[in-house]
Amino acid sequence: MRQTEFLGKSLNYKVQGEGEKTLFLLHGYLEALEVWDGFADQLAEDYRVIRMDIPGHGNSEVLKEEHNMDLLADAVKHVLDEEQVNRCTMVGHSLGGYVTLAFLANYPEKLEAFSLFHSHPFADSEQVRENRQREINLVEQGRKKVIINTNIPKAFANDNLETFKDEVEWARQIAVKTPGEGIVANLKAMMKRPDRSELVKHTNKPFLLLAGLKDNYINYDQVIPKIALPEKGALVTLENSGHIGFVEEKENAFYAFRDFIMKL
């Protein structure tokens, strides 16, 4: 693990591999860089892999009472500068995907390509904002575990819960360590993020979208068809996955992403 200081706060990240290409992996809400463990280990055989705890999650400190996606993208750039990386391919899971899109908007020259895992470019709907506010209220009432015990199982496809019960508990243990202040700061960032669907539609960067057919958070039939893929965009559907396909269908997700990188 490595640490660097950004805006007077500590950022935690990990570097593996020594390949010519650099891959930057960003985890999702209530997660930490450990969620990429197996995935990153395989990728590090051929590439340099950097993964960071998003501020307010894992061992990266909360930057402000309220985060925004541009601020989180600035934190990513700080780590890239620290490691003297000029260009990378970025992968964002869920919340990490929103950060990736902010990075694309603000630092396009730093991106060779990008991928969203179980994420999308749209702003929150009113219903989702209400759900996020409900979670903020629960944290402020000292009831963080209610969120975790609801959200973590929901990240897996319903019919995968028994098969992946150990992985569900592993993910829950990671989530438990997320500080309440970090949860609130990043919920506020997600609530206020802008729509970036036009940015995705018109980008000239190679883009890979991985979506779970059984995702409980992103309704496949309602959301995925609305995403206009750019000229160099591709969609891979994980038919037996919910919101965490790199765990639920590890091999399929890995080979889809590796093929995407190899074509760059």
matplotlib code that plots the C-alpha trace (Angstrom):
import matplotlib.pyplot as plt

x = [0.0, 1.1, -0.1, 0.0, -1.3, -4.0, -5.6, -4.1, -5.7, -4.3, -5.1, -4.5, -3.7, -1.9, 0.4, 1.0, 2.8, 5.3, 3.7, 4.0, 0.2, -1.3, -4.7, -6.5, -9.3, -11.9, -14.3, -17.9, -20.0, -19.4, -16.4, -12.6, -9.7, -9.8, -12.9, -10.5, -8.1, -8.4, -9.1, -6.1, -3.8, -4.5, -4.2, -0.9, 0.7, 0.7, 0.0, 0.8, -2.3, -3.1, -6.2, -7.2, -9.5, -11.9, -11.8, -14.1, -13.9, -11.3, -8.2, -8.5, -9.6, -12.8, -11.8, -14.7, -18.2, -19.6, -17.7, -18.4, -17.3, -14.8, -13.1, -12.8, -11.4, -8.8, -7.8, -7.3, -5.2, -3.1, -2.3, -1.5, 0.9, 2.4, 3.2, 4.3, 1.6, 0.8, -2.0, -4.0, -7.1, -9.6, -12.1, -14.9, -17.4, -20.7, -19.6, -16.1, -17.8, -19.1, -15.6, -14.3, -16.7, -15.7, -12.1, -13.0, -14.7, -11.8, -8.7, -9.3, -5.7, -4.9, -7.2, -6.3, -9.6, -12.2, -14.7, -17.7, -18.6, -22.3, -22.5, -24.0, -23.7, -27.1, -27.9, -29.9, -33.6, -35.7, -36.5, -32.8, -32.1, -34.8, -33.2, -29.8, -31.2, -32.8, -29.4, -27.9, -30.5, -29.8, -26.1, -26.8, -29.0, -26.1, -27.8, -25.1, -25.5, -29.1, -27.7, -25.0, -27.2, -29.6, -27.3, -24.6, -26.8, -28.7, -25.4, -25.6, -28.2, -31.0, -30.4, -26.6, -27.0, -26.7, -23.8, -21.9, -22.8, -19.1, -18.5, -21.5, -20.1, -16.7, -18.2, -20.2, -17.1, -15.5, -18.5, -18.6, -15.3, -16.6, -16.9, -20.2, -18.7, -17.4, -20.7, -22.5, -19.9, -20.1, -23.8, -24.0, -21.6, -23.7, -27.0, -25.6, -23.6, -24.5, -25.7, -22.8, -24.6, -23.6, -20.0, -20.1, -22.0, -19.5, -16.2, -13.5, -12.0, -12.4, -15.1, -16.4, -19.6, -20.1, -23.7, -25.4, -28.6, -29.8, -28.6, -30.9, -29.5, -29.4, -32.5, -31.0, -34.1, -34.8, -31.3, -28.8, -30.7, -30.7, -26.9, -25.8, -22.5, -19.8, -18.2, -15.5, -17.9, -18.9, -21.4, -20.8, -23.8, -23.1, -26.2, -25.8, -24.6, -26.2, -24.2, -20.8, -20.1, -16.3, -17.1, -20.2, -18.9, -15.2, -13.8, -16.3, -15.7, -12.0, -11.7, -14.1, -12.0, -8.7, -9.9, -10.9, -7.4, -5.6, -7.4, -6.2]
y = [0.0, 3.6, 6.9, 10.4, 13.7, 15.6, 18.8, 17.9, 14.5, 11.0, 9.0, 5.2, 3.3, 0.2, -0.4, -3.8, -5.0, -3.4, -3.4, -0.6, 0.2, 1.5, 0.5, 2.5, 0.7, 2.6, 0.7, 1.5, 2.9, 1.1, -0.7, -0.3, -1.2, -4.8, -5.6, -5.8, -8.3, -11.2, -9.0, -6.8, -9.7, -11.2, -7.9, -7.2, -10.1, -7.9, -4.4, -1.8, -1.7, 1.1, 1.0, 3.7, 3.9, 6.7, 9.4, 8.6, 4.9, 2.3, 4.0, 7.3, 10.1, 12.2, 15.4, 17.6, 17.3, 17.1, 15.6, 16.1, 14.1, 16.7, 16.7, 12.9, 13.1, 15.6, 13.0, 10.4, 12.8, 13.5, 9.8, 9.5, 12.5, 11.0, 7.8, 9.8, 8.3, 10.4, 8.2, 5.3, 3.2, 3.7, 1.3, 2.4, 0.3, 2.0, 5.1, 4.6, 4.9, 8.3, 9.4, 8.0, 10.1, 13.2, 12.4, 12.0, 15.4, 17.2, 15.3, 13.7, 13.9, 11.6, 8.8, 6.3, 4.4, 3.8, 1.2, 1.4, -1.7, -1.6, 2.1, 4.7, 8.3, 9.6, 11.9, 10.4, 10.2, 11.9, 8.5, 7.6, 11.0, 10.3, 6.9, 8.5, 11.1, 8.3, 6.7, 10.0, 10.2, 6.7, 7.4, 10.6, 8.5, 6.1, 3.4, 2.8, -1.0, -0.8, 0.5, -2.1, -5.1, -3.9, -2.8, -5.4, -8.5, -6.3, -5.9, -9.6, -11.1, -12.5, -16.1, -15.7, -15.0, -18.6, -19.5, -16.3, -16.2, -16.0, -13.2, -11.4, -11.5, -10.4, -7.4, -6.6, -6.6, -4.1, -1.9, -2.0, -0.2, 2.7, 5.7, 7.4, 10.8, 9.1, 7.6, 10.9, 12.9, 10.5, 10.1, 13.9, 13.7, 11.1, 13.0, 16.1, 14.7, 16.0, 14.0, 13.0, 10.9, 13.3, 13.2, 9.4, 9.5, 11.8, 10.7, 9.5, 7.3, 3.5, 2.6, -0.6, -0.9, -4.1, -4.5, -7.2, -8.5, -9.2, -5.9, -4.8, -1.2, -0.5, -1.9, -3.5, -3.1, 0.5, 2.0, 0.2, 0.7, 4.5, 4.7, 5.9, 4.2, 6.2, 5.1, 3.2, 1.9, -1.7, -3.3, -6.7, -8.1, -10.5, -12.6, -14.2, -11.1, -8.4, -5.3, -6.9, -9.0, -9.1, -11.3, -13.1, -13.8, -13.2, -15.0, -13.6, -10.1, -10.5, -11.8, -9.2, -6.5, -8.0, -8.3, -4.7, -3.7, -5.9, -4.1, -0.7]
z = [0.0, -0.6, 0.8, -0.6, 0.7, -1.2, 0.2, 3.5, 3.6, 3.1, 0.0, 0.1, -3.1, -4.3, -7.3, -8.9, -12.1, -14.4, -17.8, -20.3, -20.1, -16.8, -15.7, -12.9, -11.1, -9.1, -6.7, -5.9, -3.1, 0.3, -1.2, -1.1, -3.3, -2.0, -4.1, -7.1, -5.5, -7.8, -10.9, -10.2, -9.6, -13.0, -14.8, -13.1, -14.9, -18.1, -17.0, -14.3, -12.2, -9.8, -7.5, -5.0, -2.1, -3.1, -0.5, 2.4, 1.7, 2.7, 4.1, 2.2, 4.4, 3.8, 2.0, 2.8, 4.4, 0.9, -2.0, -5.7, -8.7, -10.0, -6.6, -6.6, -10.2, -8.9, -6.3, -9.0, -11.0, -7.9, -7.6, -11.3, -11.0, -7.9, -9.9, -12.9, -15.2, -18.2, -19.7, -18.4, -19.1, -16.3, -15.0, -12.7, -10.8, -9.9, -8.0, -9.5, -12.9, -12.0, -11.0, -14.2, -16.2, -14.3, -15.1, -18.8, -18.7, -16.9, -18.0, -21.4, -22.3, -19.5, -20.7, -23.4, -22.9, -20.2, -19.0, -16.8, -14.7, -13.6, -13.9, -16.3, -17.4, -16.3, -13.3, -10.4, -10.8, -8.2, -6.6, -6.4, -4.8, -2.2, -1.5, -1.0, 1.3, 3.3, 3.6, 4.8, 7.4, 8.6, 8.9, 10.9, 13.2, 13.8, 11.8, 9.2, 9.5, 8.2, 4.9, 4.7, 5.6, 2.9, 0.1, 0.1, -0.6, -3.1, -5.1, -6.0, -8.3, -6.2, -7.4, -6.7, -3.0, -1.8, -4.2, -3.2, 0.5, 1.5, -1.0, 0.3, 3.8, 2.5, 0.9, 4.0, 6.1, 3.7, 3.9, 7.7, 7.7, 5.7, 8.0, 8.3, 7.2, 4.0, 3.2, 3.6, 1.6, -1.3, -1.3, -1.7, -4.6, -6.3, -5.7, -7.3, -10.2, -13.7, -16.6, -18.8, -21.4, -24.2, -23.1, -23.5, -26.8, -28.5, -27.0, -29.3, -26.6, -26.7, -24.2, -22.7, -20.8, -18.7, -17.5, -15.4, -16.7, -13.2, -11.6, -8.8, -8.9, -12.6, -14.3, -17.5, -19.7, -18.6, -18.5, -20.7, -24.0, -23.3, -23.2, -26.7, -27.3, -29.1, -32.3, -30.4, -27.7, -26.9, -24.6, -22.8, -21.0, -18.0, -18.1, -14.7, -12.8, -10.6, -9.7, -9.0, -12.1, -11.6, -8.6, -9.8, -13.3, -12.7, -15.8, -18.2, -16.9, -16.9, -20.5, -21.8, -20.3, -21.3, -24.9, -24.8, -23.6, -26.1, -29.0, -27.9]

ax = plt.figure().add_subplot(projection="3d")
ax.plot(x, y, z, "-o")
ax.set_aspect("equal")
plt.show()
